[in-house]
Amino acid sequence: MSRPKPIDQWIETVSTKMPQFSKPQATVLTLWSYGMVLARSCALTAVVVLIAPLLNLNDNTLRQRLREWWYDAKDKPGKQRQDLDVTTSFTP
């Protein structure tokens, strides 16, 4: 997937600040956060409408990718899917 440079830079920042996330997890978190800033909303549809054209993706493809980010591993398609342990992002 070809991405605009600002999204690649944001992925790098998320990966650096949250090394506990895998590269795919950091990428989807980036898409969520970047989309929320652009949309000024955390609504899934608002994020998808703004981000999908930037990535040259079908709206439904991106919508499903964003949705699966918070699914349990057993509910995700594929063999190498991981759970997202959000507690690793909290500070004491």
HUKA-V877213 format. One line per field, one symbol per residue. phi: phi as a letter, one per 20 degrees, with the letter a starting at -180 (. if undefined). burial: + if it has 9 or more other ideal C-beta (glycine too) atoms within 8 Angstrom, else -. Layout:
BEGIN
phi=???
burial=???
END
This chain:
BEGIN
phi=.ecfgfffffgffffffcffefgfffffffffffffffeladfgfffffeegffeldfgfffgfffffgdffgfeefoedfcfdefffeedf
burial=--+---++-++--++--+--+---++++++++++++-++------+++++++-++-+-+-+++-+++++------+----------------
END
